Amino acid sequence: MLVIGIAGGTGSGKTTVVNKILQQLNIEGVNVLSQDNYYHDNPNLTLSEREVLNYDHPKSIDFELMLQHVKDLKNQQSIEQPIYSFVTHSRTGDHVTVEPKNVLIVEGILVLTNKELLKEFNLKVFVHADSDERLIRRIRRDTQERGRDLQEVLHRYQTTLKPMHQEFIEPSKNEADLIVPNMRQNSVAIDFLTTVINNSLKKVH
């Protein structure tokens, strides 16, 4: 199994890169695990308490479960992936059964910060975007898709997102084998990644 880690700051365009790769591939042979489903649950806290937690620190991620799931899939075992709600800041209690496939893409802002998870990746990718561009995308997503207030988004960016990006996410770029600048349509990097994955798929068949 080929395992690819794709990281980058919030709003950098990771999901867009993943989707472009999937569009060019045989979708049957690829799984995508999103870090967004592996936030700690914190059921002992109230909603207002959960709302003020720092979700951009590595400690907010259940890396232990994520790592176990990656290892299980590599060992040809299916997993029960949790589903996380950004509205309630908690797991919904539902799961998605994921069957092992030939390629596994693991994506999220912090997936290149965990030393144990890094060992499982055959290829590590960092999607880079200008900080202003990332902020604009984050505002658009949080206000339109997650029902956040603009002041809340800006406050969180200044107090949490920006410092966490500088402390953890940006340095994790040093772990990457490939850095994808995402300020324009980067077809060369997408084509390269697609070729690597296709070659891996061919070896399996």
VOGU-3710 file (C-alpha; in Angstrom, 3 decimals, decimal comma):
1> mlvigiaggt> 0,000/0,000/0,000  1,238/3,476/-0,930  0,613/5,947/1,921  0,779/9,679/1,168  0,640/12,420/3,816  -0,640/15,811/2,630  -0,356/18,790/5,010  -0,485/22,580/4,797  -1,946/25,505/6,712  -5,638/26,150/7,148
11> gsgkttvvnk> -7,124/27,307/3,847  -3,976/26,369/1,905  -5,930/24,233/-0,556  -5,083/20,722/0,660  -8,556/19,416/-0,103  -8,411/20,953/-3,591  -5,096/19,204/-4,267  -6,485/15,883/-3,008  -9,618/16,264/-5,149  -7,584/17,081/-8,261
21> ilqqlniegv> -5,483/13,956/-7,706  -8,610/11,839/-7,247  -10,139/13,282/-10,425  -7,161/12,029/-12,424  -7,006/8,606/-10,783  -8,852/5,352/-10,679  -10,918/6,345/-7,656  -11,573/2,709/-6,753  -8,032/2,202/-5,539  -7,715/5,201/-3,218
31> nvlsqdnyyh> -8,812/5,968/0,360  -8,635/9,406/1,969  -8,346/9,750/5,745  -8,983/13,300/6,940  -7,437/14,602/10,153  -10,713/16,509/10,670  -12,394/13,275/11,803  -9,751/12,571/14,447  -10,175/15,483/16,849  -10,482/14,386/20,467
41> dnpnltlser> -14,103/14,060/21,532  -14,099/15,874/24,925  -17,607/14,651/25,939  -17,005/15,815/29,526  -16,975/19,484/28,417  -19,949/21,722/27,624  -20,411/23,144/24,104  -19,248/26,606/25,237  -16,138/25,015/26,788  -15,436/23,023/23,629
51> evlnydhpks> -15,843/26,134/21,470  -12,861/27,868/23,065  -10,434/24,928/22,818  -7,327/25,243/20,645  -8,026/23,041/17,608  -4,778/23,955/15,857  -2,427/22,373/18,401  -1,210/18,796/17,804  -2,668/17,809/21,201  -6,177/18,407/19,810
61> idfelmlqhv> -5,750/15,426/17,466  -6,248/11,798/18,478  -3,023/10,745/16,752  -3,025/7,444/18,618  -6,269/6,373/16,927  -5,235/7,836/13,589  -1,919/5,975/13,659  -3,664/2,738/14,598  -6,100/3,149/11,714  -3,289/3,768/9,212
71> kdlknqqsie> -1,465/0,666/10,472  -4,650/-1,427/10,343  -5,324/-0,430/6,736  -1,712/-1,223/5,806  -2,250/-4,637/7,387  -5,304/-5,131/5,152  -7,777/-4,688/8,009  -10,879/-2,498/7,714  -11,382/0,375/10,180  -14,309/2,230/11,752
81> qpiysfvths> -13,507/5,890/11,114  -15,221/8,332/13,516  -17,318/11,215/12,146  -16,670/14,625/13,685  -19,054/17,598/13,766  -17,634/21,148/13,641  -21,013/22,456/14,773  -20,960/20,643/18,130  -17,135/20,220/18,298  -17,604/16,546/19,079
91> rtgdhvtvep> -17,836/13,142/17,444  -21,322/12,288/16,222  -21,141/8,692/17,455  -21,498/7,428/13,887  -18,693/5,696/12,000  -17,715/5,037/8,415  -16,321/1,614/7,591  -13,187/1,998/5,460  -11,891/-1,037/3,593  -8,169/-1,282/2,678
101> knvlivegil> -7,252/-0,108/-0,840  -4,026/0,209/-2,816  -3,428/3,876/-1,978  -4,082/5,774/1,249  -4,011/9,586/1,361  -3,839/11,058/4,884  -4,578/14,788/4,874  -4,757/17,551/7,474  -2,957/20,622/8,786  -0,940/18,667/11,387
111> vltnkellke> -0,309/15,272/9,766  3,402/16,020/9,203  3,950/17,044/12,850  3,620/13,560/14,338  6,869/11,578/14,333  5,189/8,161/14,471  2,766/8,982/11,679  5,634/10,272/9,511  7,171/6,773/9,585  4,062/5,370/7,863
121> fnlkvfvhad> 4,201/7,741/4,861  5,906/6,745/1,597  5,500/10,280/0,268  5,062/13,518/2,222  3,502/16,583/0,583  3,095/20,133/1,897  0,657/22,513/0,183  1,904/26,071/0,560  -0,215/29,217/0,219  0,269/32,877/1,106
131> sderlirrir> -0,979/33,723/4,621  -3,379/36,435/3,360  -4,895/34,004/0,896  -5,295/31,367/3,613  -7,029/33,878/5,914  -9,499/34,867/3,175  -10,314/31,218/2,464  -10,704/30,486/6,175  -13,096/33,434/6,656  -15,144/32,334/3,658
141> rdtqergrdl> -15,359/28,720/4,835  -16,079/29,397/8,506  -18,746/32,055/7,884  -20,480/30,289/4,975  -20,117/26,596/5,860  -19,722/26,515/9,639  -21,966/29,378/10,708  -19,184/31,304/12,457  -19,291/35,036/13,159  -16,667/37,158/11,325
151> qevlhryqtt> -15,302/38,682/14,542  -15,002/35,208/16,043  -13,076/33,956/12,988  -10,677/36,909/13,035  -10,148/36,649/16,798  -9,405/32,922/16,505  -7,013/33,569/13,627  -5,004/36,136/15,583  -4,941/34,323/18,930  -4,745/30,682/17,819
161> lkpmhqefie> -4,424/29,919/14,133  -1,541/32,219/13,265  0,681/31,366/16,276  -0,044/27,622/15,911  0,761/27,790/12,200  4,119/29,409/12,940  4,944/27,028/15,791  3,853/23,676/14,345  2,534/23,690/10,780  5,102/25,825/8,933
171> pskneadliv> 8,081/23,921/10,475  6,500/20,605/9,395  7,151/21,715/5,814  10,738/20,564/6,434  9,459/16,966/6,575  7,936/17,170/3,090  9,358/15,414/0,024  7,336/17,717/-2,232  6,086/21,279/-1,660  3,139/22,351/-3,809
181> pnmrqnsvai> 2,721/26,135/-4,194  -1,035/26,613/-4,404  -1,302/30,238/-5,447  -2,036/29,191/-9,008  -3,180/26,127/-10,903  -0,224/23,861/-10,174  -0,764/21,179/-12,763  2,895/20,021/-12,750  2,804/18,962/-9,084  -0,636/17,363/-9,479
191> dflttvinns> 0,553/15,455/-12,566  3,667/14,319/-10,698  1,666/13,036/-7,740  -0,826/11,335/-10,037  2,000/9,603/-11,909  3,584/8,363/-8,664  0,242/6,973/-7,491  -0,587/5,424/-10,867  2,799/3,693/-10,978  2,144/2,310/-7,495
201> lkkvh> -1,285/1,052/-8,573  0,233/-0,672/-11,607  2,723/-2,522/-9,393  -0,131/-3,832/-7,287  -2,076/-5,213/-10,231
//
